[in-house]
Amino acid sequence: MLETTAVLKAWESFYVIVGSSAGALIGLQFVVVTIIAESRVRSSGHELAAFGTPTVMHFVAVLLIAAIVSAPWPSLALPSVAFGVSGAFGLAYEARVLLRTQRQTRYKMVLEDWVWHIILPFLAYAGLASGSVLLRSHPARALFDIGGAALLLLLIGIHNAWDTTTWVLMDSSRPRQTDAEETV
């Protein structure tokens, strides 16, 4: 138990910073959604499912990773399973996000969107899953994979929240077409 406690304890400060940042940013994302709701932007809801909800989920994943690392585990076996399940869930969720982005029609994705909304989250969740596999045999290396995944998810969430907010603000400042103009 001492080795397990020591290897996880070494990451305590990192996860205090990353986990508390993710928790605060979850609340801030609710402000973003409120701005969207109050804007003149018309949405089918597919855009929120494709871009807004995944951002919150990335922040939640970071918070979960921080909680897993901070728990007083008796061995590395259980956190390994928890990270593995979280990574697998994240990969499956990213497949769903990909489908959602293709279903929405209001916004045409560009290369930057593909990188930040699909590719980087997939890599982060893959890093989390690979870290879970290595945790018992190579804990120091695995914890860097897991920490890198958590930090990447936090940065993805920050980027995507900012990107969404600026897009909504820019789009809402454009003159709106009337229903008659849209049907022409």
C-alpha positions as CSV (number, residue, x, y, z in Angstrom):
1,M,0.0,0.0,0.0
2,L,2.8,2.4,0.7
3,E,4.1,2.2,-2.8
4,T,0.6,2.8,-4.2
5,T,0.0,5.7,-1.9
6,A,3.4,7.2,-2.8
7,V,3.1,6.9,-6.5
8,L,-0.4,8.5,-6.5
9,K,0.4,11.1,-3.8
10,A,3.2,12.5,-6.1
11,W,0.5,13.7,-8.4
12,E,-1.7,15.3,-5.7
13,S,-0.8,19.0,-6.5
14,F,-1.3,18.4,-10.2
15,Y,-4.8,17.0,-9.7
16,V,-5.8,19.7,-7.2
17,I,-5.0,22.3,-9.9
18,V,-6.5,20.4,-12.9
19,G,-9.5,19.0,-11.1
20,S,-10.5,22.2,-9.5
21,S,-10.1,24.0,-12.8
22,A,-12.3,21.5,-14.5
23,G,-15.0,21.9,-11.7
24,A,-15.0,25.7,-12.1
25,L,-15.1,25.5,-15.9
26,I,-18.1,23.2,-15.8
27,G,-20.0,26.0,-14.1
28,L,-18.7,28.5,-16.6
29,Q,-19.9,26.3,-19.4
30,F,-23.4,26.7,-18.0
31,V,-22.9,30.5,-18.5
32,V,-22.0,29.8,-22.1
33,V,-25.1,27.8,-22.7
34,T,-27.1,30.6,-21.1
35,I,-25.6,33.1,-23.5
36,I,-26.5,30.8,-26.4
37,A,-30.0,30.5,-25.1
38,E,-30.4,34.2,-24.9
39,S,-28.8,34.9,-28.3
40,R,-30.6,35.3,-31.5
41,V,-29.0,32.2,-32.9
42,R,-31.5,29.6,-34.0
43,S,-30.5,26.1,-33.3
44,S,-32.0,22.7,-33.9
45,G,-30.3,21.4,-30.7
46,H,-28.0,19.3,-32.8
47,E,-25.3,21.9,-32.5
48,L,-25.5,21.9,-28.7
49,A,-25.3,18.1,-28.7
50,A,-22.4,18.2,-31.1
51,F,-20.3,21.0,-29.5
52,G,-21.6,22.1,-26.1
53,T,-22.4,18.8,-24.3
54,P,-19.0,17.2,-25.2
55,T,-17.2,20.2,-23.7
56,V,-19.0,19.7,-20.4
57,M,-18.2,15.9,-20.7
58,H,-14.5,16.6,-21.2
59,F,-14.5,18.8,-18.0
60,V,-16.4,16.0,-16.1
61,A,-13.8,13.5,-17.3
62,V,-11.0,15.6,-15.9
63,L,-12.8,15.9,-12.6
64,L,-13.4,12.1,-12.5
65,I,-9.7,11.4,-13.3
66,A,-8.7,13.8,-10.5
67,A,-11.1,12.0,-8.1
68,I,-9.8,8.5,-9.1
69,V,-6.1,9.6,-8.5
70,S,-7.0,11.2,-5.2
71,A,-8.9,8.2,-3.7
72,P,-7.1,6.2,-1.1
73,W,-6.7,3.0,-3.1
74,P,-5.2,-0.1,-1.4
75,S,-3.5,-1.1,-4.7
76,L,-3.2,0.1,-8.3
77,A,-5.6,-2.6,-9.6
78,L,-8.9,-0.8,-8.9
79,P,-7.8,2.7,-10.2
80,S,-6.5,0.9,-13.3
81,V,-10.0,-0.6,-13.9
82,A,-11.6,2.8,-13.2
83,F,-9.2,4.6,-15.7
84,G,-9.8,1.8,-18.3
85,V,-13.6,2.1,-18.0
86,S,-13.4,5.9,-18.2
87,G,-11.1,5.7,-21.3
88,A,-13.4,3.2,-23.0
89,F,-16.4,5.3,-22.2
90,G,-14.6,8.4,-23.6
91,L,-13.7,6.7,-26.8
92,A,-17.3,5.4,-27.3
93,Y,-18.6,8.9,-26.5
94,E,-16.3,10.5,-29.0
95,A,-17.7,8.1,-31.7
96,R,-21.1,9.4,-30.8
97,V,-19.8,13.0,-31.0
98,L,-18.6,12.3,-34.4
99,L,-22.0,11.2,-35.5
100,R,-23.6,14.2,-33.8
101,T,-21.3,16.6,-35.6
102,Q,-22.3,15.1,-38.9
103,R,-26.0,15.3,-38.1
104,Q,-26.0,19.0,-37.3
105,T,-26.5,21.3,-40.3
106,R,-26.2,24.8,-39.0
107,Y,-22.4,24.9,-38.8
108,K,-19.9,23.6,-41.3
109,M,-16.8,22.2,-39.6
110,V,-13.4,23.3,-40.7
111,L,-10.0,21.6,-40.0
112,E,-9.6,23.3,-36.7
113,D,-12.9,22.0,-35.5
114,W,-12.1,18.4,-36.6
115,V,-8.8,18.7,-34.6
116,W,-10.3,20.2,-31.4
117,H,-13.7,18.4,-31.3
118,I,-12.8,15.0,-32.7
119,I,-9.1,14.1,-33.1
120,L,-7.6,15.6,-29.8
121,P,-10.4,14.2,-27.6
122,F,-10.0,10.8,-29.2
123,L,-6.3,10.9,-28.5
124,A,-6.9,12.0,-24.9
125,Y,-9.3,9.2,-24.2
126,A,-6.9,6.7,-25.9
127,G,-4.1,8.0,-23.6
128,L,-6.3,7.5,-20.6
129,A,-7.1,3.9,-21.7
130,S,-3.5,3.1,-22.5
131,G,-2.4,4.5,-19.1
132,S,-4.9,2.2,-17.4
133,V,-3.3,-0.8,-19.1
134,L,0.2,0.2,-18.0
135,L,-0.7,1.4,-14.5
136,R,0.2,-1.8,-12.6
137,S,3.3,-2.7,-14.5
138,H,4.8,0.8,-15.2
139,P,3.0,3.2,-12.8
140,A,5.3,6.3,-13.4
141,R,4.9,6.1,-17.2
142,A,1.1,5.4,-16.9
143,L,0.5,8.3,-14.6
144,F,2.2,10.6,-17.1
145,D,-0.2,9.2,-19.8
146,I,-3.2,9.7,-17.6
147,G,-2.0,13.2,-16.5
148,G,-1.4,14.1,-20.1
149,A,-4.9,13.0,-21.0
150,A,-6.4,15.0,-18.2
151,L,-4.5,18.1,-19.1
152,L,-5.3,17.7,-22.8
153,L,-9.0,17.3,-22.0
154,L,-8.9,20.4,-19.9
155,L,-7.3,22.4,-22.7
156,I,-9.7,21.0,-25.2
157,G,-12.6,22.1,-23.1
158,I,-11.2,25.6,-22.6
159,H,-10.6,26.0,-26.4
160,N,-14.0,24.6,-27.3
161,A,-15.9,26.7,-24.8
162,W,-14.1,29.8,-26.1
163,D,-14.7,28.8,-29.7
164,T,-18.4,28.2,-29.1
165,T,-18.8,31.5,-27.2
166,T,-17.1,33.6,-29.8
167,W,-19.0,31.9,-32.7
168,V,-22.3,32.6,-31.0
169,L,-21.4,36.2,-30.3
170,M,-20.2,36.8,-33.8
171,D,-23.1,35.0,-35.4
172,S,-25.6,36.8,-33.2
173,S,-24.2,40.2,-34.3
174,R,-24.9,39.4,-38.0
175,P,-28.2,40.7,-39.5
176,R,-30.8,38.0,-39.6
177,Q,-32.6,36.9,-42.7
178,T,-36.4,36.9,-42.6
179,D,-38.2,33.6,-43.0
180,A,-39.1,34.6,-46.6
181,E,-35.4,35.3,-47.4
182,E,-34.4,31.9,-46.0
183,T,-36.8,30.0,-48.2
184,V,-35.6,31.7,-51.4
